[in-house]
Structure formats: structure tokens, C-alpha cells
Amino acid sequence: MDTASPIPRMIPNGQKSPSDYRPRFPPREPESLLWKEVDKLVACNKKQDRASQARGPQCHSNCIETPLSRLFRKLGRVVGKYPWVFLLLPVLLSAGLGSGFMFLHKLKTDNIEEQFTPVGGPAKRERSLAQEYFPTNDSGSFSASRLTTEGSFASLLVVSTSDSLLTVPAWDEVRSLDANVRNLSMKDAKGVSFTYERLCAQMLDECSLSNPLLKFQVVPTNLTFPVLEVNSTTSVFLGNLVGGVELGSGISPTRNLEKAKALKLVYYLREDAASDLELSREWLSAFLRDFPLVLQDLRLKDLEVFYFTSLSRQEEFDGNVKEVIPLFSVSYFLIIFFSVVSCYRMNHIISKMWVAAFGVISAGLAVVSSFGLLLYCGVPFVVTVANAPFLILGVGVDDMFIMVSAWQRTKLIHNIEERLADTYAEAAVSITITTLTDVLAFYIGIMTSFKSVQAFCIYTGTTLLFCFLYNITYFGAFLALNGKVEDYLNQFVFQQEQGRCSTAKKLLCRKGLYISPDGKEEIHAMNTFFRKYYGPLLTNIWSKLFVLLLYAGYLAASIYGCFQIQEGIDLRNLASDNSYVIPYYSMEKEYFSEFGPRIMVYITKSVPYWDEITRNYLDTCIKELESNQYVSETFSDSWLRAYENYLKGAHQNINNRTIFFRDLGQFLKFFPEYKLDIQVNETAKEILSSRFFIQSINVSTAVKEKMMLNQLRSAATQCAIPLTVYHPAFIYFDQYTVIIDNTIQNAVVAAAAMLIVSLLFIPNPLCSLWVTFAISSVIVGVAGFMSYWDVNLDSISMINLIICIGFTVDFSAHISYAFVSRDSMNVNQKAIEALDLLGYPVVQGAVSTIIGVVALAAAKAYIFRTFFKIMFLVILFGAAHGLIFIPVFLTFFGICSRAHEETPCRDSDCP
């Protein structure tokens, strides 16, 4: 037996001896001086254990770390002893739970309003009240401005190729386009054809006009804008229907219309009855299918036409998921490739290529198991959840890299069970912190008001739990089996030395590369880089000064960016880039942004409108709303003001209750549209509810929409008579009122939870505070740089900010824990050792996560591109904190070391 390079082996009494095929170690001889020293050391350790037991339990800041390491050590031994059991059980479990995907179609829900507006938003309650007190009748009393929902419609934006469409050729094309849309037909299930005329919303037994100007057979002249006086009793507001105008003479604000660049044609359909709603949807689907062909056949020369329907936003949104599915296979391949390359060694025996591949497979099994389980439990599957697999592929392999790093530091002279036990014991705290913080961050995200965020957090948090479970079972089992293969191949080395190795075996074995002088695997080149080059460079005094200046610049740019960030999701971003919806929204913003929603102001309480004091109170409230900077007082519409003028013209006393109700019926015959604005109890002679309308202006940005909504609601609540303001668009505006509060709430709660976790697992309170500091710093950085990358603060980016919290802990906690766990008394050396131990796994984790989501950068949908952008910022800044800022900051506090160190064994303690 060759004992030229013996490796001392420390084996406590009673422990199993190494396998017979490990040939390099001397047998135990009773008189051996080496083994006498070993026995002396073991006896010393036993004496210290007895003394520790006599003192009783001492709960230090590592009172969780130590028991957890012991527990994982025991688990590692069990997995190492029965690897095939732990390899097959997760596969069988995934196969069983994966059958839950049969419920995917049933539970898939992508309703935009339900998923992207806040749960319990005020506008939803306001809409319910409006629908209760002002029911619609689209079969005889339809009014577009009085709708309590968006309605069922097809809309065309007609833009002139010249400076105005109020010319004979352009107007002829407009009327031809209108006729073709009205004649567009579809067939129901029985084969009966339906045109728009059969399904249109009606006013006084006639289809509502798509645009009031279409009353004119020839080019309209002598028009006023924005209010068109149709006759002595009827006027129409054109501000939302005619755009790109040039005005001539007239009395402001209504002036003569000289030119108009754009026209909006809106074709409303009936939806009050369930049968009408179904037919209307079928007609709109036929419109989306056939209208592009109709447009081609028309060959319009003077017009450009852009179209949209009430179904478009939802249908385009639904199509986003189908687009991203092929990208998942790309990400899966990239992750496997990166994992294999990063774990490759020139030494083929200890190369971990197959280990890395199975680590990725483990993450894939976690996705199948968790998604299947949640689908079995009936958890809705929304489009945001489609981002989760990309994230899990990147994050799920992080723990794998840490476990591989820990395995490579085990003693090769130990058997497989001991090596896996040592691996689990060393990686226990790191992977537990990683999983616990990530899962906590996601489950805290369930507190948000957006169902899309809630669903994403439930699916992703649960998947990360399965990732953790499969890492310590399935992946650990394969690591053990791979270790056995390494042991078997290692025999070839010794057979080669004795001349018994075949040529094929010699290609697999490289003499002298497997066992290092201290019994560990050879050090990876990246570990050498962090220990010899990067660590010393980073801890240099001038490097520290540069890092401080770099951080100051980062923080200043981040804080400035936070004040520039825009709120809310732009509805156009719910469609893909090549959708017909995008140019429609762009043209609408360009030509129809001056006038905003026509806002309903309603009273659901019976008040004495004939009483002068009551009317004065009400008039004061309405004027307060009209004085808002985002409201034009000129274009308000009030049945009560019109009725006052009517009675004054008839020389009647409006303050008399009898006269008030006697003449009300006649007034409503002259102005039939006002019948929709009041609910009268004829028997009790009282008005149960009524409403008025105010016109918003210049609300072209999310910030203005938010300010207008908050200011109008505030003014309404302060009124002596309880008022409510509402418009269907407020359903989406509500997100602005909660998005910042929700984000701050989640960030604060999650940061507090992360601090508690850090205090429990990192054996030094000060370093736990540094982890919390890193969380805050990265959140500010990501939020600030979002504005530089044109990303709004909405429900999509909120998901990523939640992710940000968990991932930041991953990077900073690993390095902080490694720092305080080092025995060196020199803080610079502790930082170098921490980077040596976990620098490369942190780099692997960061790169793998970015690779996992990089395919989303090629997506044509805003949702997925935004996910990539913010994930990139999160990983970039998180890794920068873990590898640059935190190591330097920790060196400034030399007291940051273990709160409790085991006292080394001294000669005086030993017999």
C-alpha cells in the first residue's frame, strides 16, 4: 500500500472506519503517536460537553443556528443512506400533484377589472349604487354619457390624411365607412343573421348615432364646438367625439368649428338582457374578425382608421400568455446550460455537470408540484402567474449552488453519509434563510389589494417551499449518488498508479487532481479569484473609499428617481406591442385628451329640491366641484338648473312644492333625457334620487387623474348634502389611491419580518441590522431606477418590489452570515473569507436568476418586459450590495463577530 502522502484522519471513538477502497491512510496502531493525540482531543471535547451540560442550556444569538445545523446533519445522513428513496419520492409526488393541471382551464381567470383594480375599491361601491338608483334601458332610453359601465361597443377613430376631414371627399368616405359597419352581419347558433341595426342601443326607437355629426348627409357647416346646439331644446357635447380642431370666431368657450382632424365613431350595442349581451359579444367578435378585410376593400384615400371594441382589451390581454409559453423552453435550456457550465471542472471525476442539471430538474418538479397542488385547491390562475416559472427556474437553483459549494468543502476521506451530513449542516442556515425570507416576502404580498399580485405571491411562495423541500431530498439524494460515482471513479486513479487502469479509464481519470493534501476537493478557480484577488482588492483602504463614493452616488440617483416615478398601469400596456389596440390608444391620446370623463354626481337621499335653502346648499356643492382645476364649469349638465330656468320662463314659483311636482312631468316631456336623471315617487311626491354631470378637462396623465379623483371625492364628502362622484373610468383610477400605500405597507411589514429572521439566524444583532439596511437600500434603488427605465409603479411592478425584499436578504444574509461565522480576528480577513466561501455561489445565484428571466426581455407584452426590467434591477443591486457594499460596510465594525464562540481546547483542560 502506497503511504507516501498520508492524510491524517481524525476519527472519534466508536465512529465507523472508512471503506476498504480508500487506500491512502495508515491503519490504526495502538502505539501510534498520531492516534494518541486524537484520543486526547476526543477526551478533552467530552469533558467540555459535560461541563456545558452542567451549566445548563445557554441561549445565545445562535440558539437556532446550532439546533438547525444538527437537524440538517441528521437529515443528510438519512438521505445519504437511502438516496434512491429520496430521489424517487419527489418524482412520484410531482406526478400525482401535477394532475391538478387538468383544472387549469377552469381556474384560469384574466378579467382585467377583477385582477388589476383594488379589491373593495370605492369606485366599485359607487358603481353598485349608481346601478341600483339609475338602471339603464338600452332598448329605448339609451344615453352614452349616462352609462354606469363602459358598455358594449365598437369604436373607430377616423383621422384625416389632410388637415381636415370636413371636406367633401373625406366626408363621403366617413359616411361610406359608417354604412359598412352598420351592415356588418354575424350568424347566431341557429344560422340567423344579425346586423348592427338589429342589436344597436336605441334612443326613442332609433339606433343611437355613432357620432352626432352623421345627422348631416353632406359636409356639415356652421358648427360650434365643443357644444353643438341641435335645436332650441337639445344640445350635444362634442368634446369627446371631435378632435384636432381649429376654431374660428364665436363667444368663448363655444366657438365656430373651422377644421377637424379626427372623428370618433362609437357603435353601442344592447346588453341589458342576457340574450342581447351574448349576441352583442358575437357581433363584436365578428367585427374584429371581418372589419380589417372591410377596411381593405374600401381603399380609403383621405382617411386613416383605427378600431377598438369593448372586448379588445381583454382579448389582447388573454393572448399575452400564449405568446410567452415558447419563451419558457428557452429559459429552461439557458438555465441548464449555465448551471452545467458553472459547475464544470477540468477534473472529470469531481465535475458537477450532471448535479447541476438535476438541480434545474428539481426546480422544474417544484413548479409542477406547487402549481398542481394550488389548482387542486381552487386557487385562480391569472396571467401574472405566468411569470412565476421563469423566476423559479432562476431562484430555485440558488440553493443548489450553495449545497454544491458546501459539498466541495467536505472531506473526501469521509464516507458518503458523513459528507452529505456535513454538506447539510454547513448549508442549513444559508438555504433556510434564503427560503424563509423569500417565502415570507411573497406571503406578505398577499396583503395587497390587487388579486393579480395575490395570485402571483401565492403561487410563487408555495413553489419556493417545494423548491426547498426538493433541494434537501431529491437534489441531496442525487448529490449522494454522484458522490458514490466519484468514489468508484476514484478507485481508477489508484488502479492506474498500480498499472491496472485501462485506456478508457485513463481518459476519465486525471492522476493527482482528485484528492488535495487536506482531504478536500480541489478549490474552484472562482473561489481562488475571490480569495486571492477580489477580496484583498475590495478591503484595500482606497477601494473602500471608492465604494463609499460609489454608494453615495447610487443613493443620490435612487432618491431623485423616486420623486420622478409615475403611478398606475396604462391600459394600453395590457396589449402586446403589435396589437391594433396600441395605435388606437395613441391616436386617442393625441386628438382627444383635452376633455376627460363626463363625471356623474348623484344623490341617493331624498331631499326637498323645492326648498330654496336646500337648493342653495346643493348649488354651493356643485360650484365647489366645478371650481376644481380639472373641471370646466361651462359644460356641466343639471336637470335642476334646467328646471329652474324652465319654471322662471313660465313665471312659476319653484319654491312651492305643489307647483314643483305639477310641472315636472311636462318639463320631462320637453327634455326626455332628464328622465334618466331623477327617480320620482309620484304617490309620495318626493324625488328619491337624482344626478348631475360635470365635465373634466386636461387629465391626460396618471398623476392628474389621481389628483382629480381625490379632490372631487374630498369635496363631495364635505358637502352638506351627501354627494357621490362616479365614472366607469374611476374603477381603474382607484389603483392610484392605494398603490403607494400598499407598496409601503408590504415593504415595511416584510422588512420587519426579514429583520426578525435575520436576528434569529445570523449570530450577531448588528449584522442583522445591516441586512435590514440592505433591504431598504435596494428597494429605494429599484424604485428610483424604475423611473429611468420608463417603468410605472403599478400592480405589476409592485410584484417585483415584493420580490426585491426577499432577494436582497438572500444576497446580503449569505455574506453577513459567512462574515460573522469566520474565526479570524481581523475584519478584512473575515470579509475575504466570507467572499471566498460564498462569493461564487452568490454570483451563480444572481446570474442564474437573470438568465431565468432574460427571455422575457424579448416578449412583446409590457407585463413580461416590466418583469424582466425590475428583476434585472433587483438582482443587479442585490448582488452589488452582497458583493461590494455590505462586505466593505461590515469591515467598519470590528465587533461584528460571533456572539458565542466555542472555547478552544487547552492543554490545561486535558488529562
GIQUIZI-V804199 format. One record per residue. N is the residue number from 1. RES is the residue in one letter. PHI is phi in whole degrees, 0 to 359 (999 if undefined). NEAR is the number of other C-alpha atoms within 10 Angstrom. D_LAST is the distance of its C-alpha to the last C-alpha in whole Angstrom. Layout:
# GIQUIZI-V804199
n->[N;N]
res->[RES;RES]
phi->[PHI;PHI]
near->[NEAR;NEAR]
d_last->[D_LAST;D_LAST]
This chain:
# GIQUIZI-V804199
n->[1;2;3;4;5;6;7;8;9;10;11;12;13;14;15;16;17;18;19;20;21;22;23;24;25;26;27;28;29;30;31;32;33;34;35;36;37;38;39;40;41;42;43;44;45;46;47;48;49;50;51;52;53;54;55;56;57;58;59;60;61;62;63;64;65;66;67;68;69;70;71;72;73;74;75;76;77;78;79;80;81;82;83;84;85;86;87;88;89;90;91;92;93;94;95;96;97;98;99;100;101;102;103;104;105;106;107;108;109;110;111;112;113;114;115;116;117;118;119;120;121;122;123;124;125;126;127;128;129;130;131;132;133;134;135;136;137;138;139;140;141;142;143;144;145;146;147;148;149;150;151;152;153;154;155;156;157;158;159;160;161;162;163;164;165;166;167;168;169;170;171;172;173;174;175;176;177;178;179;180;181;182;183;184;185;186;187;188;189;190;191;192;193;194;195;196;197;198;199;200;201;202;203;204;205;206;207;208;209;210;211;212;213;214;215;216;217;218;219;220;221;222;223;224;225;226;227;228;229;230;231;232;233;234;235;236;237;238;239;240;241;242;243;244;245;246;247;248;249;250;251;252;253;254;255;256;257;258;259;260;261;262;263;264;265;266;267;268;269;270;271;272;273;274;275;276;277;278;279;280;281;282;283;284;285;286;287;288;289;290;291;292;293;294;295;296;297;298;299;300;301;302;303;304;305;306;307;308;309;310;311;312;313;314;315;316;317;318;319;320;321;322;323;324;325;326;327;328;329;330;331;332;333;334;335;336;337;338;339;340;341;342;343;344;345;346;347;348;349;350;351;352;353;354;355;356;357;358;359;360;361;362;363;364;365;366;367;368;369;370;371;372;373;374;375;376;377;378;379;380;381;382;383;384;385;386;387;388;389;390;391;392;393;394;395;396;397;398;399;400;401;402;403;404;405;406;407;408;409;410;411;412;413;414;415;416;417;418;419;420;421;422;423;424;425;426;427;428;429;430;431;432;433;434;435;436;437;438;439;440;441;442;443;444;445;446;447;448;449;450;451;452;453;454;455;456;457;458;459;460;461;462;463;464;465;466;467;468;469;470;471;472;473;474;475;476;477;478;479;480;481;482;483;484;485;486;487;488;489;490;491;492;493;494;495;496;497;498;499;500;501;502;503;504;505;506;507;508;509;510;511;512;513;514;515;516;517;518;519;520;521;522;523;524;525;526;527;528;529;530;531;532;533;534;535;536;537;538;539;540;541;542;543;544;545;546;547;548;549;550;551;552;553;554;555;556;557;558;559;560;561;562;563;564;565;566;567;568;569;570;571;572;573;574;575;576;577;578;579;580;581;582;583;584;585;586;587;588;589;590;591;592;593;594;595;596;597;598;599;600;601;602;603;604;605;606;607;608;609;610;611;612;613;614;615;616;617;618;619;620;621;622;623;624;625;626;627;628;629;630;631;632;633;634;635;636;637;638;639;640;641;642;643;644;645;646;647;648;649;650;651;652;653;654;655;656;657;658;659;660;661;662;663;664;665;666;667;668;669;670;671;672;673;674;675;676;677;678;679;680;681;682;683;684;685;686;687;688;689;690;691;692;693;694;695;696;697;698;699;700;701;702;703;704;705;706;707;708;709;710;711;712;713;714;715;716;717;718;719;720;721;722;723;724;725;726;727;728;729;730;731;732;733;734;735;736;737;738;739;740;741;742;743;744;745;746;747;748;749;750;751;752;753;754;755;756;757;758;759;760;761;762;763;764;765;766;767;768;769;770;771;772;773;774;775;776;777;778;779;780;781;782;783;784;785;786;787;788;789;790;791;792;793;794;795;796;797;798;799;800;801;802;803;804;805;806;807;808;809;810;811;812;813;814;815;816;817;818;819;820;821;822;823;824;825;826;827;828;829;830;831;832;833;834;835;836;837;838;839;840;841;842;843;844;845;846;847;848;849;850;851;852;853;854;855;856;857;858;859;860;861;862;863;864;865;866;867;868;869;870;871;872;873;874;875;876;877;878;879;880;881;882;883;884;885;886;887;888;889;890;891;892;893;894;895;896;897;898;899;900;901;902;903;904;905;906;907;908;909;910;911]
res->[M;D;T;A;S;P;I;P;R;M;I;P;N;G;Q;K;S;P;S;D;Y;R;P;R;F;P;P;R;E;P;E;S;L;L;W;K;E;V;D;K;L;V;A;C;N;K;K;Q;D;R;A;S;Q;A;R;G;P;Q;C;H;S;N;C;I;E;T;P;L;S;R;L;F;R;K;L;G;R;V;V;G;K;Y;P;W;V;F;L;L;L;P;V;L;L;S;A;G;L;G;S;G;F;M;F;L;H;K;L;K;T;D;N;I;E;E;Q;F;T;P;V;G;G;P;A;K;R;E;R;S;L;A;Q;E;Y;F;P;T;N;D;S;G;S;F;S;A;S;R;L;T;T;E;G;S;F;A;S;L;L;V;V;S;T;S;D;S;L;L;T;V;P;A;W;D;E;V;R;S;L;D;A;N;V;R;N;L;S;M;K;D;A;K;G;V;S;F;T;Y;E;R;L;C;A;Q;M;L;D;E;C;S;L;S;N;P;L;L;K;F;Q;V;V;P;T;N;L;T;F;P;V;L;E;V;N;S;T;T;S;V;F;L;G;N;L;V;G;G;V;E;L;G;S;G;I;S;P;T;R;N;L;E;K;A;K;A;L;K;L;V;Y;Y;L;R;E;D;A;A;S;D;L;E;L;S;R;E;W;L;S;A;F;L;R;D;F;P;L;V;L;Q;D;L;R;L;K;D;L;E;V;F;Y;F;T;S;L;S;R;Q;E;E;F;D;G;N;V;K;E;V;I;P;L;F;S;V;S;Y;F;L;I;I;F;F;S;V;V;S;C;Y;R;M;N;H;I;I;S;K;M;W;V;A;A;F;G;V;I;S;A;G;L;A;V;V;S;S;F;G;L;L;L;Y;C;G;V;P;F;V;V;T;V;A;N;A;P;F;L;I;L;G;V;G;V;D;D;M;F;I;M;V;S;A;W;Q;R;T;K;L;I;H;N;I;E;E;R;L;A;D;T;Y;A;E;A;A;V;S;I;T;I;T;T;L;T;D;V;L;A;F;Y;I;G;I;M;T;S;F;K;S;V;Q;A;F;C;I;Y;T;G;T;T;L;L;F;C;F;L;Y;N;I;T;Y;F;G;A;F;L;A;L;N;G;K;V;E;D;Y;L;N;Q;F;V;F;Q;Q;E;Q;G;R;C;S;T;A;K;K;L;L;C;R;K;G;L;Y;I;S;P;D;G;K;E;E;I;H;A;M;N;T;F;F;R;K;Y;Y;G;P;L;L;T;N;I;W;S;K;L;F;V;L;L;L;Y;A;G;Y;L;A;A;S;I;Y;G;C;F;Q;I;Q;E;G;I;D;L;R;N;L;A;S;D;N;S;Y;V;I;P;Y;Y;S;M;E;K;E;Y;F;S;E;F;G;P;R;I;M;V;Y;I;T;K;S;V;P;Y;W;D;E;I;T;R;N;Y;L;D;T;C;I;K;E;L;E;S;N;Q;Y;V;S;E;T;F;S;D;S;W;L;R;A;Y;E;N;Y;L;K;G;A;H;Q;N;I;N;N;R;T;I;F;F;R;D;L;G;Q;F;L;K;F;F;P;E;Y;K;L;D;I;Q;V;N;E;T;A;K;E;I;L;S;S;R;F;F;I;Q;S;I;N;V;S;T;A;V;K;E;K;M;M;L;N;Q;L;R;S;A;A;T;Q;C;A;I;P;L;T;V;Y;H;P;A;F;I;Y;F;D;Q;Y;T;V;I;I;D;N;T;I;Q;N;A;V;V;A;A;A;A;M;L;I;V;S;L;L;F;I;P;N;P;L;C;S;L;W;V;T;F;A;I;S;S;V;I;V;G;V;A;G;F;M;S;Y;W;D;V;N;L;D;S;I;S;M;I;N;L;I;I;C;I;G;F;T;V;D;F;S;A;H;I;S;Y;A;F;V;S;R;D;S;M;N;V;N;Q;K;A;I;E;A;L;D;L;L;G;Y;P;V;V;Q;G;A;V;S;T;I;I;G;V;V;A;L;A;A;A;K;A;Y;I;F;R;T;F;F;K;I;M;F;L;V;I;L;F;G;A;A;H;G;L;I;F;I;P;V;F;L;T;F;F;G;I;C;S;R;A;H;E;E;T;P;C;R;D;S;D;C;P]
phi->[999;279;237;296;234;292;245;301;242;269;239;298;301;88;277;296;282;291;297;293;275;268;265;267;247;290;293;288;247;304;265;296;298;301;287;297;295;298;298;297;293;296;297;299;295;295;298;294;296;295;294;294;295;294;285;88;295;242;270;263;290;253;288;264;302;293;300;295;297;296;297;293;299;295;298;300;296;295;296;294;280;235;296;294;297;284;279;273;302;299;294;295;297;296;297;290;290;298;294;295;294;292;266;300;297;291;265;288;222;233;298;298;298;293;267;244;241;296;296;69;299;304;295;291;292;297;294;300;295;297;291;289;268;228;296;268;220;276;260;197;226;276;216;299;288;257;293;265;230;293;85;258;202;239;234;240;255;255;242;286;281;254;276;201;263;274;235;299;299;293;293;298;291;298;292;295;298;297;296;294;294;294;269;295;236;219;248;277;297;269;86;277;275;228;258;299;299;279;242;290;289;240;231;57;65;232;298;295;290;292;203;303;290;287;297;273;288;247;303;290;230;55;268;247;217;269;251;256;276;284;206;294;247;231;224;234;272;259;303;266;241;233;227;62;269;238;256;254;284;142;271;299;271;267;226;290;270;270;222;218;277;223;221;251;249;239;253;274;239;287;213;296;274;299;293;295;298;294;294;297;296;294;294;295;296;295;299;296;281;260;299;303;289;300;296;294;293;291;50;292;257;257;227;248;237;236;233;197;226;292;267;300;301;290;294;293;296;298;289;297;295;298;291;273;301;299;290;295;295;297;297;299;294;296;294;298;298;296;298;295;295;289;258;284;232;295;280;293;291;259;295;250;297;291;299;297;299;289;296;291;299;300;295;296;297;297;297;298;295;291;297;298;298;292;292;299;280;83;284;301;252;248;297;296;293;297;285;301;302;297;293;296;301;284;281;299;269;300;296;299;296;294;292;296;299;294;298;291;261;280;280;292;282;272;284;298;299;290;296;291;297;297;299;296;296;286;273;306;294;298;286;290;300;304;292;298;291;296;295;300;300;288;291;294;297;294;293;294;270;252;294;297;288;301;297;300;293;297;295;288;299;294;296;295;297;294;301;298;299;286;294;271;239;300;292;300;297;292;299;293;296;296;297;294;296;300;299;294;292;296;298;298;300;287;294;297;297;267;80;252;263;288;298;298;293;295;291;276;253;238;304;88;261;275;258;268;302;262;84;253;294;298;285;292;300;292;296;298;299;293;282;267;242;293;302;301;294;293;271;292;300;288;295;297;297;297;297;298;294;298;292;298;294;300;293;296;296;292;296;298;297;299;277;256;289;262;255;90;264;284;298;295;284;279;255;286;297;266;282;293;291;299;295;297;298;295;293;297;293;287;251;230;263;292;253;264;296;270;269;274;240;234;240;256;245;286;232;281;294;284;280;296;297;298;295;295;301;294;296;298;296;295;294;297;293;291;281;297;296;257;229;260;288;287;252;288;225;228;296;291;295;296;290;301;296;298;290;296;295;268;58;250;272;290;282;267;299;296;296;305;276;293;267;296;298;295;300;290;288;287;235;297;294;283;299;281;255;224;246;250;264;295;291;276;53;214;261;285;203;206;213;229;224;237;254;276;219;54;245;269;237;296;296;293;298;296;297;300;299;295;292;291;296;296;295;293;288;274;288;296;257;298;246;227;256;203;207;307;292;296;303;272;295;301;298;293;281;239;297;290;299;297;296;296;301;296;295;293;297;294;297;296;295;295;297;298;298;297;297;284;256;261;285;195;299;296;291;296;294;296;296;296;300;298;301;299;296;290;300;298;297;295;298;293;283;302;294;288;254;58;247;278;274;222;295;289;290;299;304;290;292;294;301;307;297;295;291;297;298;307;291;287;292;302;291;298;296;296;297;286;273;283;270;295;271;269;295;296;294;298;295;297;294;295;292;298;285;235;299;292;301;294;298;300;297;294;294;296;293;296;297;298;250;295;297;292;296;271;292;267;251;302;304;282;294;297;301;296;302;287;298;299;296;300;291;300;287;296;294;298;292;291;256;237;290;299;303;290;297;295;290;281;233;294;284;282;222;303;287;215;250;290;289;294;283;254;300;291;275;255;291]
near->[8;12;10;8;9;14;16;16;17;14;15;13;10;6;7;10;10;14;11;6;11;15;16;16;17;14;9;9;10;9;8;11;10;14;18;13;12;17;16;13;19;17;17;19;16;11;15;18;12;10;11;12;10;9;9;8;9;11;9;16;18;20;15;16;19;16;12;18;20;17;15;23;24;19;20;28;21;17;27;27;17;15;22;15;13;21;20;14;14;21;16;12;14;22;15;14;18;21;16;20;18;12;17;17;10;12;16;14;16;20;16;18;13;14;21;23;26;27;16;11;19;15;22;19;13;20;19;12;18;27;14;11;19;21;14;19;18;23;20;15;18;25;17;14;14;21;19;21;14;13;19;20;22;22;17;21;25;26;25;23;14;11;15;20;24;22;17;12;14;22;22;17;19;23;15;13;20;18;11;14;20;15;12;18;20;20;14;12;7;6;8;9;13;18;16;21;17;14;19;25;29;21;17;11;11;14;21;23;17;20;16;16;19;16;10;11;10;14;15;15;11;8;18;21;23;23;17;21;14;11;8;6;8;12;11;14;18;19;20;18;20;24;26;19;20;15;17;14;11;12;9;9;11;18;18;20;21;17;19;20;20;27;27;23;22;22;22;28;29;25;23;15;11;10;10;15;17;14;20;25;19;17;25;25;17;15;22;17;11;14;17;13;11;15;15;9;9;12;10;16;11;19;23;14;20;21;23;22;23;16;15;19;19;16;16;18;22;19;15;21;19;12;13;19;12;11;18;19;13;17;24;21;14;20;26;23;16;19;28;21;14;19;20;18;16;9;16;17;21;24;18;23;20;16;25;27;19;23;31;27;20;26;27;19;23;31;26;22;28;25;28;23;22;20;25;18;11;14;16;22;23;22;24;23;21;19;21;18;25;27;23;24;31;26;26;33;29;27;25;31;25;25;27;20;22;22;24;19;19;19;19;22;23;20;18;23;22;20;25;31;25;25;26;27;25;22;22;24;22;24;22;17;23;23;26;21;27;28;22;20;28;27;20;21;30;19;16;23;21;26;22;28;26;23;21;26;28;22;25;25;26;21;28;25;18;23;31;24;16;25;24;21;25;27;30;28;26;22;28;25;19;19;24;15;13;17;20;13;19;22;16;21;23;20;15;18;12;11;10;12;16;11;10;8;15;14;9;15;23;17;15;10;15;20;17;14;11;14;18;17;18;17;12;14;11;16;20;14;15;22;21;13;12;18;25;15;15;23;20;13;11;11;14;20;14;13;17;16;12;12;17;12;11;17;17;12;16;23;16;15;19;18;11;15;18;18;20;27;23;14;15;19;16;22;24;21;15;10;15;15;22;20;18;20;19;13;18;18;12;14;22;22;19;16;22;19;19;23;22;22;21;24;20;19;13;13;16;15;18;20;14;13;12;15;18;12;13;19;14;14;21;22;12;15;24;20;12;15;15;22;24;17;18;12;19;17;17;17;21;20;12;14;19;17;14;16;17;12;9;10;9;15;14;21;16;13;15;12;14;20;17;12;16;14;13;11;17;15;11;11;15;15;16;20;16;19;21;19;17;17;11;9;6;8;13;17;18;17;19;24;25;21;21;22;21;23;18;15;20;15;13;17;15;13;22;19;16;20;19;16;15;21;17;14;17;21;14;11;17;12;16;14;20;22;26;26;22;20;17;23;22;20;24;23;24;25;18;19;22;16;12;20;20;14;16;23;23;14;16;24;23;13;18;28;22;15;18;25;20;19;24;29;25;24;20;16;27;26;16;19;31;23;17;25;28;17;20;27;23;21;24;26;27;23;22;24;19;14;12;12;23;21;21;21;28;24;24;26;23;22;27;24;25;27;29;25;26;31;31;29;30;29;29;26;30;28;25;22;30;23;20;19;13;14;11;11;23;22;19;25;30;24;23;25;28;22;23;26;27;23;26;25;20;22;26;25;21;29;24;26;24;28;31;23;22;25;16;12;19;17;24;21;23;24;19;22;23;26;22;25;25;20;21;26;25;16;24;31;25;19;24;27;25;20;21;23;26;24;16;23;19;12;12;12;15;21;26;20;15;14;11;7;7;10;13;9;10;7;12;14;9]
d_last->[35;35;32;33;31;28;26;23;22;19;19;17;17;20;22;25;26;29;32;34;36;33;33;31;28;26;25;22;21;19;18;18;16;17;16;12;12;13;11;8;10;11;8;8;11;12;10;12;15;14;15;18;19;19;21;23;25;26;29;29;32;30;30;33;31;28;29;32;30;28;32;33;30;31;35;34;33;36;38;36;37;40;42;45;45;45;47;50;50;50;53;55;54;56;59;59;59;61;64;64;66;69;69;69;73;73;71;72;73;74;76;76;77;75;72;72;74;72;71;74;75;78;81;80;81;84;85;85;87;90;90;91;93;95;95;96;99;99;102;105;103;101;100;97;96;96;93;90;88;89;91;92;93;94;94;96;96;99;99;102;102;104;104;105;106;109;111;113;112;108;109;111;108;106;108;108;104;105;107;105;102;104;105;102;102;99;99;98;97;100;102;103;103;102;103;102;105;104;101;101;101;104;106;109;109;109;106;104;105;102;103;106;108;108;111;113;115;115;113;113;114;114;111;109;105;103;105;108;111;112;115;115;113;110;108;105;102;102;99;96;99;100;98;99;102;104;106;110;112;111;110;106;104;106;108;110;108;109;107;104;101;99;100;98;99;97;98;97;97;97;94;95;95;93;95;96;93;92;95;95;91;93;95;93;91;94;95;92;92;96;97;95;98;101;100;100;103;105;104;104;105;105;102;98;97;93;93;90;90;88;86;85;82;81;82;80;77;77;77;74;72;74;74;70;69;70;67;64;64;64;61;59;60;59;56;55;56;54;51;51;52;49;47;48;46;48;45;47;44;42;45;45;49;49;46;48;51;50;48;52;53;50;52;55;54;53;57;58;56;56;60;61;59;61;64;64;63;66;65;68;67;69;69;66;64;65;63;60;60;60;57;55;55;54;51;50;49;46;43;44;43;40;39;40;38;35;35;36;32;31;29;31;29;28;31;34;32;29;31;34;31;29;33;34;31;31;35;35;35;38;40;40;41;44;45;45;46;49;50;50;52;55;55;55;58;60;61;63;67;68;68;67;64;63;63;62;59;58;59;56;54;54;54;51;49;50;49;45;45;47;44;41;43;46;45;41;42;44;41;39;42;43;39;40;43;41;39;42;43;40;41;44;42;40;44;46;43;44;48;48;49;52;54;54;50;50;52;49;46;46;43;40;41;39;35;34;31;28;29;32;35;37;38;41;44;44;40;41;44;42;39;41;44;45;42;42;46;45;43;45;47;50;50;48;51;53;52;52;56;56;55;57;60;59;59;62;64;62;63;67;67;66;69;71;70;73;72;73;74;77;79;80;77;76;79;78;79;82;83;87;85;84;87;89;86;87;91;90;88;91;94;93;90;93;93;90;90;93;91;92;92;93;93;92;93;97;99;102;103;107;105;106;103;100;102;101;98;97;99;97;94;95;96;93;91;94;93;90;89;89;92;96;98;101;100;99;101;101;104;104;105;108;109;110;112;113;114;115;118;119;120;118;115;112;111;113;111;114;115;111;111;115;114;111;112;115;112;110;113;114;110;108;105;104;105;101;100;101;100;103;104;108;108;106;107;104;102;98;97;98;96;97;96;95;94;91;92;89;86;85;81;79;78;82;82;79;80;84;82;80;83;85;83;82;86;87;85;86;90;91;92;89;90;88;87;87;87;86;84;82;80;78;79;76;73;74;73;70;68;67;66;64;62;61;60;58;56;55;54;52;51;49;48;46;45;43;42;40;39;37;36;35;32;34;38;39;39;41;43;44;44;47;49;49;51;53;54;54;57;59;59;60;62;64;64;66;69;69;69;72;69;70;68;69;68;67;65;63;61;60;59;57;55;55;52;50;50;49;46;45;45;44;41;40;40;38;36;34;35;33;30;29;26;28;29;33;35;37;35;34;37;37;34;36;39;38;36;39;42;43;43;45;48;48;48;51;53;53;54;57;58;58;61;62;65;66;67;70;71;75;74;72;70;68;68;67;64;63;64;62;59;59;59;56;54;55;54;51;50;51;49;46;46;48;48;45;42;44;44;41;40;42;39;36;34;35;31;29;29;26;23;19;17;15;11;10;8;8;7;4;0]
